[in-house]
Amino acid sequence: MRIVIPGGTGQVGTVLNRALSAAGHEVVVLTRRPGAPGEVYWDGRTPGPWADVIDGSDVVINLAGRSVNCRYTPANLRAMMDSRVLSARVVGEVIGAAARPPRVWLQMSTATVYAHRFDAPHDEATGVIGGAEPGVPGYWSHSVDIAKAWEREQEEAATGRTRKVALRSAMVMSPDRGGVFDVLSWLARVGLGGPVGGGAQYVSWIHDHDFVRAVEFLVDRDDLTGPVNLAAPEPLPQRAFMRDLREVWRMPVGLPATRWMAEVGAFALRSDTELLLKSRRVVPGRLLEAGFGFAYPRWPEAAGDLARRRREGRRGASSAPH
Ligand SMILES: NC(=O)c1ccc[n+]([C@@H]2O[C@H](COP(=O)([O-])OP(=O)(O)OC[C@H]3O[C@@H](n4cnc5c(N)ncnc54)[C@H](OP(=O)(O)O)[C@@H]3O)[C@@H](O)[C@H]2O)c1
């Protein structure tokens, strides 16, 4: 298949490109700074010659969006919103105008669209969309607003012949340098991988191989449309999540961090505490119902596999599924 990945130069794009290319597909990445083979220029907001790559393709997976790992200044929030909404809009326009449109358009979204919650997990049918939950900082609604606007662009796009799926993905854990697993592992290894703000907040995650397998599953299954949660079935409290991570790195100590320490740390790392403190308890209702089997449903085994690959410097090969 020809698979086009707008915004495919980042962490998730690297994971997908590696796996889909290895499976024999032709992968084309749309980027604002093409350089490598298989990369084509686009600006993420206006149609251009890149539309020819989409016309006649089989699958489009749009990942474009300014990183959310930043301070939530007004300028950054605007860039987070615009980069997602405008890129989804133009991808929809180009697919809608194509003579030979792709069979399916997978549009990245995020598990952050759901409310901060401890008591029960969110699946697609019963989950509560965030933005109005009590007891959380008011500005946390920004990321939910961005996710909703992002999904709306895809929903409203007039792409009659193309199936549309929104990927409500949890954090994708891969052993690549600079990815979220790498950063959390570094914290664990220097003794800072303890509970943050009490550590009761849930962490949703997905192992990189399961992320790729879920994408392949959604490409194949013509009956699935709309939002789909991409998260391992067993999210766990941050305290336990970091304890398991410390264990795989054999680090006995993990200093706890209070909320204000997290504020200072996030400021120093030019990030925002919402990423650490929001409880994301998200489960893959539709994937499980459709018969998808996770190779890494539990965090201890997933973390063990990722740490082993990180140590060995091997990115692709996982140990046998559990
Ligand atoms: N990583 C995760 O675990 C995770 C989980 C859930 C959802 N997501 C979402 O999935 C997407 C991909 O995640 P990622 O971790 O791979 O992100 P990333 O490493 O930050 O890469 C995102 C890509 O978006 C492109 N981009 C950035 N600003 C843009 C703009 N203004 N206009 C057009 N393109 C722009 C960049 O491509 P160029 O600079 O090459 O143009 C970049 O490669 C993001 O939207 C993210 O919010 C990620």
The ligand as an SDF file (V2000), in Angstrom:
LIG
                    3D

 48 52  0  0  0  0  0  0  0  0999 V2000
    3.6250   10.8360   21.4070 N   0  0  0  0  0  0  0  0  0  0  0  0
    2.5450   10.3610   21.9850 C   0  0  0  0  0  0  0  0  0  0  0  0
    2.6320    9.4950   22.8540 O   0  0  0  0  0  0  0  0  0  0  0  0
    1.1730   10.8700   21.5770 C   0  0  0  0  0  0  0  0  0  0  0  0
    0.0290   10.3880   22.2330 C   0  0  0  0  0  0  0  0  0  0  0  0
   -1.2260   10.8590   21.8350 C   0  0  0  0  0  0  0  0  0  0  0  0
   -1.3250   11.7950   20.8310 C   0  0  0  0  0  0  0  0  0  0  0  0
   -0.1910   12.2590   20.2200 N   0  0  0  0  0  0  0  0  0  0  0  0
   -0.3170   13.2170   19.1250 C   0  0  0  0  0  0  0  0  0  0  0  0
    0.1640   12.5660   17.9750 O   0  0  0  0  0  0  0  0  0  0  0  0
    0.8370   13.4790   17.1170 C   0  0  0  0  0  0  0  0  0  0  0  0
    2.2270   12.9760   16.8480 C   0  0  0  0  0  0  0  0  0  0  0  0
    2.9010   12.8340   18.0890 O   0  0  0  0  0  0  0  0  0  0  0  0
    4.4930   12.8630   18.1720 P   0  0  0  0  0  0  0  0  0  0  0  0
    4.8710   12.5160   19.5540 O   0  0  0  0  0  0  0  0  0  0  0  0
    5.0730   12.1190   17.0360 O   0  0  0  0  0  0  0  0  0  0  0  0
    4.7210   14.4210   18.0030 O   0  0  0  0  0  0  0  0  0  0  0  0
    6.0370   15.1900   17.5260 P   0  0  0  0  0  0  0  0  0  0  0  0
    7.2300   14.3080   17.7550 O   0  0  0  0  0  0  0  0  0  0  0  0
    6.0040   16.5130   18.1900 O   0  0  0  0  0  0  0  0  0  0  0  0
    5.7840   15.3360   15.9490 O   0  0  0  0  0  0  0  0  0  0  0  0
    4.6820   16.0180   15.4570 C   0  0  0  0  0  0  0  0  0  0  0  0
    4.9210   16.4200   14.0350 C   0  0  0  0  0  0  0  0  0  0  0  0
    3.9930   17.4660   13.7000 O   0  0  0  0  0  0  0  0  0  0  0  0
    4.6090   18.3370   12.7930 C   0  0  0  0  0  0  0  0  0  0  0  0
    4.2660   19.7190   13.1420 N   0  0  0  0  0  0  0  0  0  0  0  0
    4.5820   20.4140   14.2390 C   0  0  0  0  0  0  0  0  0  0  0  0
    4.0740   21.6580   14.1720 N   0  0  0  0  0  0  0  0  0  0  0  0
    3.4210   21.7390   12.9900 C   0  0  0  0  0  0  0  0  0  0  0  0
    2.7220   22.7730   12.3230 C   0  0  0  0  0  0  0  0  0  0  0  0
    2.5810   23.9860   12.8580 N   0  0  0  0  0  0  0  0  0  0  0  0
    2.1810   22.5010   11.1120 N   0  0  0  0  0  0  0  0  0  0  0  0
    2.3280   21.2890   10.5380 C   0  0  0  0  0  0  0  0  0  0  0  0
    3.0160   20.2790   11.1250 N   0  0  0  0  0  0  0  0  0  0  0  0
    3.5450   20.5120   12.3340 C   0  0  0  0  0  0  0  0  0  0  0  0
    6.0950   18.1550   12.8640 C   0  0  0  0  0  0  0  0  0  0  0  0
    6.5640   17.8500   11.5520 O   0  0  0  0  0  0  0  0  0  0  0  0
    7.5990   18.7920   10.7210 P   0  0  0  0  0  0  0  0  0  0  0  0
    8.3030   19.6720   11.7230 O   0  0  0  0  0  0  0  0  0  0  0  0
    8.5050   17.8010   10.0750 O   0  0  0  0  0  0  0  0  0  0  0  0
    6.7720   19.5280    9.7510 O   0  0  0  0  0  0  0  0  0  0  0  0
    6.3090   16.9720   13.7990 C   0  0  0  0  0  0  0  0  0  0  0  0
    7.0880   15.9650   13.2570 O   0  0  0  0  0  0  0  0  0  0  0  0
    0.7990   14.8300   17.8270 C   0  0  0  0  0  0  0  0  0  0  0  0
   -0.2310   15.5810   17.2960 O   0  0  0  0  0  0  0  0  0  0  0  0
    0.5240   14.4570   19.2790 C   0  0  0  0  0  0  0  0  0  0  0  0
   -0.1770   15.4660   19.9740 O   0  0  0  0  0  0  0  0  0  0  0  0
    1.0390   11.8050   20.5770 C   0  0  0  0  0  0  0  0  0  0  0  0
  1  2  1  0
  2  3  2  0
  2  4  1  0
  4  5  1  0
  4 48  2  0
  5  6  2  0
  6  7  1  0
  7  8  2  0
  8  9  1  0
  8 48  1  0
  9 10  1  0
  9 46  1  0
 10 11  1  0
 11 12  1  0
 11 44  1  0
 12 13  1  0
 13 14  1  0
 14 15  2  0
 14 16  1  0
 14 17  1  0
 17 18  1  0
 18 19  2  0
 18 20  1  0
 18 21  1  0
 21 22  1  0
 22 23  1  0
 23 24  1  0
 23 42  1  0
 24 25  1  0
 25 26  1  0
 25 36  1  0
 26 27  1  0
 26 35  1  0
 27 28  2  0
 28 29  1  0
 29 30  1  0
 29 35  2  0
 30 31  1  0
 30 32  2  0
 32 33  1  0
 33 34  2  0
 34 35  1  0
 36 37  1  0
 36 42  1  0
 37 38  1  0
 38 39  2  0
 38 40  1  0
 38 41  1  0
 42 43  1  0
 44 45  1  0
 44 46  1  0
 46 47  1  0
M  CHG  2   8   1  16  -1
M  END
$$$$
